[in-house]
């Protein structure tokens, strides 16, 4: 009842045909495709995408039975330099306009920081920063509404403007549009110092707050090392309670795209076997 896919650039940066061939043996239902990271010689400058290019890429993957579920266009929507922020927003809007030509509705980003490289900055937690984020996201959502596409927002604990389940709920309440949805990464939302509740409870709070707005899920793993989260591990190599997560996903969002992150190409088959086995166990 879940559809498992892969973040395409975890396989490498290759010409589109070679990338599709490299992904096909893992039989992903779909991919998250960040053009600049995954496809060699992809149009990278704003203004260079076209319906023709998008249809070409769509066709290449469809021939291998692979859909594109998310276009990754990860920007800093609260960049401290207004000119750089404007360039990033314009690039994201271009992805929104052509998403449907890729056979995809969702364009995804995290919510950034007041540091240019999206690392920690204390001002990211300020109310005025949240207001700036809302201004940027609302602009993107209006473009999505006109284009028939979806802005997918992903949270990151302790670093980015949307860093908790509650802040994600606040953003969704502030910009109440069906064209604003959530890319749910449970590991990203685990606080850096770890959880003070069970993982089952943690997942349940997320589903209560924004479960109906989830359009895709990122699947990776984590461990606590020296009292701090190490959260960029392939699924099945850490401590995430995938049984509880998948059981709750199957109830709340059957057939949602679950995209593997931080995969190691040599271990990708093993990772796919793991998540498909856990899903099968939770169906019974």
Secondary structure as GFF3:
##gff-version 3
##sequence-region A 1 284
A	DSSP	beta_strand	3	7	.	.	.	ID=ss1
A	DSSP	three_ten_helix	8	10	.	.	.	ID=ss2
A	DSSP	alpha_helix	16	24	.	.	.	ID=ss3
A	DSSP	beta_strand	30	33	.	.	.	ID=ss4
A	DSSP	alpha_helix	35	38	.	.	.	ID=ss5
A	DSSP	alpha_helix	51	62	.	.	.	ID=ss6
A	DSSP	beta_strand	67	72	.	.	.	ID=ss7
A	DSSP	alpha_helix	82	98	.	.	.	ID=ss8
A	DSSP	three_ten_helix	99	102	.	.	.	ID=ss9
A	DSSP	beta_strand	106	110	.	.	.	ID=ss10
A	DSSP	three_ten_helix	122	125	.	.	.	ID=ss11
A	DSSP	alpha_helix	127	147	.	.	.	ID=ss12
A	DSSP	beta_strand	150	154	.	.	.	ID=ss13
A	DSSP	alpha_helix	165	174	.	.	.	ID=ss14
A	DSSP	beta_strand	180	184	.	.	.	ID=ss15
A	DSSP	alpha_helix	186	189	.	.	.	ID=ss16
A	DSSP	alpha_helix	199	210	.	.	.	ID=ss17
A	DSSP	three_ten_helix	211	213	.	.	.	ID=ss18
A	DSSP	beta_strand	214	219	.	.	.	ID=ss19
A	DSSP	beta_strand	221	225	.	.	.	ID=ss20
A	DSSP	beta_strand	228	233	.	.	.	ID=ss21
A	DSSP	alpha_helix	242	252	.	.	.	ID=ss22
A	DSSP	beta_strand	257	260	.	.	.	ID=ss23
A	DSSP	three_ten_helix	265	267	.	.	.	ID=ss24
A	DSSP	alpha_helix	268	282	.	.	.	ID=ss25
###
